[in-house]
Amino acid sequence: MKIGILLFIIGIIIVAYLLNLRFNKKVLKQVGIIFGILMVLYGLIQIVQPNDNTYIKFTQTTIANS
């Protein structure tokens, strides 16, 4: 989850910086913006995705003994 927050923030900074920066090469700017957006999306997925501590653990009481 900490990695997700970090990637989310870095992705937003990259996108905001590249949108305000004036490049002569539009391809480089577009690739950078797409990379930043992908970092934001991956960061959001990492934030939302549950970790091992939030899963329900199966114990002997939840499994029927045969």
C-alpha positions as CSV (number, residue, x, y, z in Angstrom):
1,M,0.0,0.0,0.0
2,K,2.9,2.4,0.7
3,I,4.3,1.7,-2.8
4,G,0.9,2.5,-4.2
5,I,0.7,5.9,-2.5
6,L,4.3,6.7,-3.6
7,L,3.6,5.7,-7.2
8,F,0.3,7.7,-7.2
9,I,2.0,10.8,-6.0
10,I,5.0,10.5,-8.4
11,G,2.6,9.8,-11.3
12,I,0.6,12.9,-10.6
13,I,3.8,15.0,-10.3
14,I,5.1,13.7,-13.6
15,V,1.8,14.4,-15.4
16,A,1.4,17.9,-13.9
17,Y,5.1,18.7,-14.7
18,L,4.9,17.5,-18.3
19,L,1.6,19.2,-19.0
20,N,3.1,22.6,-17.9
21,L,6.4,22.1,-19.6
22,R,6.9,23.2,-23.2
23,F,8.8,20.6,-25.3
24,N,9.9,20.8,-28.9
25,K,9.3,17.1,-29.1
26,K,5.7,16.2,-28.7
27,V,6.3,12.5,-28.8
28,L,8.5,12.6,-25.7
29,K,5.9,14.7,-23.9
30,Q,3.1,12.3,-24.8
31,V,5.1,9.2,-23.8
32,G,5.9,10.9,-20.5
33,I,2.3,11.8,-19.9
34,I,1.2,8.2,-20.7
35,F,3.9,6.9,-18.4
36,G,2.7,9.2,-15.6
37,I,-0.9,8.1,-16.1
38,L,0.1,4.5,-16.0
39,M,2.0,5.1,-12.7
40,V,-1.1,6.8,-11.2
41,L,-3.4,3.9,-12.2
42,Y,-0.9,1.3,-10.9
43,G,-0.6,3.3,-7.7
44,L,-4.4,3.3,-7.3
45,I,-4.6,-0.5,-7.9
46,Q,-1.9,-1.0,-5.2
47,I,-3.8,1.2,-2.8
48,V,-7.2,-0.5,-3.3
49,Q,-5.9,-4.0,-3.5
50,P,-6.1,-5.8,-0.1
51,N,-3.0,-7.1,1.5
52,D,-2.4,-10.3,3.5
53,N,-3.6,-8.7,6.8
54,T,-7.1,-8.0,5.4
55,Y,-7.9,-11.4,4.1
56,I,-10.0,-13.8,6.2
57,K,-7.8,-16.5,7.4
58,F,-9.2,-20.1,7.4
59,T,-9.0,-21.8,10.7
60,Q,-10.1,-25.1,12.1
61,T,-13.4,-23.5,13.2
62,T,-14.3,-22.4,9.7
63,I,-13.5,-25.7,7.9
64,A,-15.9,-28.5,8.6
65,N,-14.1,-31.6,10.0
66,S,-15.0,-34.8,8.2
